[in-house]
Amino acid sequence: MSWKKQKVTIKQLSTHIKVRGYSSFQMTDKASDSKHYEDKLEFLFHSQKSLISQDYSKLESMGSNNQPPQNKMKRLYETVEPFSGYRIFMLCSALLHEVVELQRETGWKWWKTEKALEEQRIQEEVIDLWHFLIQLSIEAGLDPQMLISKYIEKNKENTKRQQRGY
């Protein structure tokens, strides 16, 4: 099924996910859940995919704006793409902004008094990057095995380039 310029239902997305070798599951707040997966990258992809299927509108609590919480990742996939590659564009934009947020945690402003790095904040920004990078990988049709395979292939190419003085 092509995902270009069409609205995607959750049922279609779930079918798409299952075709790619994933099944939907409910996330919990326990970090120990990752122990159920031998492959940690597989766990991250599963966790990311679960975000799309969550329905927060049934929660009794209100969001910070006093409105029912919305699943914005789900909404991204329910929206008709105004142009081909819209979701990739949106995820790339999110990645760029997260990179800037990470950069702001460093002492890059040489004209200001340097502040100590806050490892916790840096880790939070790196995790935000992973969140969008994994979603972008999913959108590009990569699963964990394909990602590793293509990474190894590209790493070999980059190594050869370095050896040739590229």
ZIDA-V710537 format. One record per residue. N is the residue number from 1. SS is DSSP state (H for helix, E for strand, - for the rest). PSI is psi in radians with two decimals (* if undefined). BURIAL is + if it has 16 or more other C-alpha atoms within 10 Angstrom, else -. Layout:
n=N ss=SS psi=PSI burial=BURIAL
n=N ss=SS psi=PSI burial=BURIAL
This chain:
n=1 ss=- psi=2.32 burial=-
n=2 ss=- psi=2.38 burial=-
n=3 ss=- psi=0.15 burial=+
n=4 ss=- psi=2.38 burial=-
n=5 ss=- psi=0.78 burial=-
n=6 ss=- psi=2.77 burial=-
n=7 ss=- psi=2.38 burial=-
n=8 ss=- psi=2.19 burial=+
n=9 ss=- psi=2.79 burial=-
n=10 ss=H psi=-0.65 burial=-
n=11 ss=H psi=-0.77 burial=-
n=12 ss=H psi=-0.73 burial=-
n=13 ss=H psi=-0.73 burial=+
n=14 ss=H psi=-0.71 burial=+
n=15 ss=H psi=-0.77 burial=+
n=16 ss=H psi=-0.77 burial=+
n=17 ss=H psi=-0.77 burial=+
n=18 ss=H psi=-0.66 burial=-
n=19 ss=H psi=-0.62 burial=-
n=20 ss=- psi=0.10 burial=-
n=21 ss=- psi=0.31 burial=-
n=22 ss=- psi=2.68 burial=+
n=23 ss=- psi=2.64 burial=-
n=24 ss=- psi=2.59 burial=+
n=25 ss=- psi=2.77 burial=-
n=26 ss=- psi=2.22 burial=-
n=27 ss=- psi=2.63 burial=-
n=28 ss=- psi=3.07 burial=-
n=29 ss=- psi=0.01 burial=-
n=30 ss=- psi=2.13 burial=-
n=31 ss=H psi=-0.41 burial=-
n=32 ss=H psi=-0.28 burial=-
n=33 ss=H psi=-0.48 burial=-
n=34 ss=H psi=-0.30 burial=-
n=35 ss=H psi=-0.31 burial=-
n=36 ss=H psi=-0.14 burial=-
n=37 ss=- psi=2.22 burial=-
n=38 ss=- psi=-0.66 burial=-
n=39 ss=- psi=1.96 burial=-
n=40 ss=H psi=-0.57 burial=-
n=41 ss=H psi=-0.66 burial=+
n=42 ss=H psi=-0.75 burial=+
n=43 ss=H psi=-0.77 burial=+
n=44 ss=H psi=-0.73 burial=+
n=45 ss=H psi=-0.77 burial=+
n=46 ss=H psi=-0.78 burial=+
n=47 ss=H psi=-0.76 burial=+
n=48 ss=H psi=-0.75 burial=+
n=49 ss=H psi=-0.50 burial=+
n=50 ss=H psi=-0.43 burial=+
n=51 ss=H psi=-0.62 burial=+
n=52 ss=H psi=-0.56 burial=+
n=53 ss=H psi=-0.11 burial=+
n=54 ss=- psi=2.38 burial=+
n=55 ss=- psi=1.75 burial=-
n=56 ss=H psi=-0.21 burial=-
n=57 ss=H psi=-0.35 burial=-
n=58 ss=H psi=-0.08 burial=-
n=59 ss=- psi=2.52 burial=-
n=60 ss=- psi=-0.44 burial=-
n=61 ss=- psi=2.70 burial=-
n=62 ss=E psi=2.69 burial=-
n=63 ss=- psi=3.14 burial=-
n=64 ss=- psi=-0.36 burial=-
n=65 ss=- psi=0.29 burial=-
n=66 ss=- psi=0.38 burial=-
n=67 ss=- psi=2.72 burial=-
n=68 ss=E psi=2.45 burial=-
n=69 ss=- psi=2.58 burial=+
n=70 ss=- psi=2.56 burial=+
n=71 ss=- psi=1.69 burial=-
n=72 ss=H psi=-0.50 burial=-
n=73 ss=H psi=-0.72 burial=+
n=74 ss=H psi=-0.76 burial=+
n=75 ss=H psi=-0.64 burial=-
n=76 ss=H psi=-0.64 burial=+
n=77 ss=H psi=-0.25 burial=+
n=78 ss=H psi=-0.21 burial=+
n=79 ss=- psi=2.37 burial=-
n=80 ss=- psi=2.24 burial=+
n=81 ss=- psi=2.14 burial=+
n=82 ss=- psi=-0.33 burial=-
n=83 ss=- psi=2.76 burial=-
n=84 ss=- psi=2.22 burial=-
n=85 ss=- psi=0.23 burial=-
n=86 ss=H psi=-0.83 burial=+
n=87 ss=H psi=-0.68 burial=+
n=88 ss=H psi=-0.76 burial=-
n=89 ss=H psi=-0.83 burial=-
n=90 ss=H psi=-0.73 burial=-
n=91 ss=H psi=-0.65 burial=+
n=92 ss=H psi=-0.70 burial=-
n=93 ss=H psi=-0.75 burial=-
n=94 ss=H psi=-0.74 burial=+
n=95 ss=H psi=-0.80 burial=+
n=96 ss=H psi=-0.76 burial=-
n=97 ss=H psi=-0.62 burial=-
n=98 ss=H psi=-0.62 burial=+
n=99 ss=H psi=-0.73 burial=-
n=100 ss=H psi=-0.72 burial=-
n=101 ss=H psi=-0.69 burial=+
n=102 ss=H psi=-0.77 burial=+
n=103 ss=H psi=-0.66 burial=-
n=104 ss=H psi=-0.35 burial=-
n=105 ss=- psi=-0.14 burial=+
n=106 ss=- psi=2.99 burial=-
n=107 ss=- psi=0.78 burial=-
n=108 ss=- psi=-0.32 burial=-
n=109 ss=- psi=1.59 burial=-
n=110 ss=- psi=-0.36 burial=-
n=111 ss=- psi=-0.10 burial=-
n=112 ss=- psi=2.86 burial=-
n=113 ss=- psi=2.26 burial=-
n=114 ss=- psi=2.41 burial=-
n=115 ss=- psi=2.70 burial=-
n=116 ss=- psi=2.49 burial=-
n=117 ss=- psi=2.39 burial=-
n=118 ss=- psi=1.75 burial=-
n=119 ss=H psi=-0.68 burial=-
n=120 ss=H psi=-0.81 burial=-
n=121 ss=H psi=-0.72 burial=-
n=122 ss=H psi=-0.76 burial=+
n=123 ss=H psi=-0.71 burial=-
n=124 ss=H psi=-0.73 burial=-
n=125 ss=H psi=-0.66 burial=+
n=126 ss=H psi=-0.69 burial=-
n=127 ss=H psi=-0.68 burial=-
n=128 ss=H psi=-0.72 burial=+
n=129 ss=H psi=-0.80 burial=+
n=130 ss=H psi=-0.73 burial=+
n=131 ss=H psi=-0.91 burial=+
n=132 ss=H psi=-0.57 burial=+
n=133 ss=H psi=-0.70 burial=+
n=134 ss=H psi=-0.74 burial=+
n=135 ss=H psi=-0.68 burial=+
n=136 ss=H psi=-0.68 burial=+
n=137 ss=H psi=-0.76 burial=+
n=138 ss=H psi=-0.79 burial=+
n=139 ss=H psi=-0.59 burial=-
n=140 ss=- psi=0.02 burial=-
n=141 ss=- psi=0.28 burial=-
n=142 ss=- psi=2.36 burial=+
n=143 ss=- psi=3.01 burial=+
n=144 ss=H psi=-0.72 burial=+
n=145 ss=H psi=-0.76 burial=-
n=146 ss=H psi=-0.67 burial=-
n=147 ss=H psi=-0.83 burial=+
n=148 ss=H psi=-0.80 burial=-
n=149 ss=H psi=-0.83 burial=-
n=150 ss=H psi=-0.59 burial=-
n=151 ss=H psi=-0.83 burial=-
n=152 ss=H psi=-0.77 burial=-
n=153 ss=H psi=-0.83 burial=-
n=154 ss=H psi=-0.62 burial=-
n=155 ss=H psi=-0.70 burial=-
n=156 ss=H psi=-0.77 burial=-
n=157 ss=H psi=-0.79 burial=-
n=158 ss=H psi=-0.65 burial=-
n=159 ss=H psi=-0.79 burial=-
n=160 ss=H psi=-0.69 burial=-
n=161 ss=H psi=-0.77 burial=-
n=162 ss=H psi=-0.70 burial=-
n=163 ss=H psi=-0.49 burial=-
n=164 ss=- psi=-0.01 burial=-
n=165 ss=- psi=0.47 burial=-
n=166 ss=- psi=* burial=-
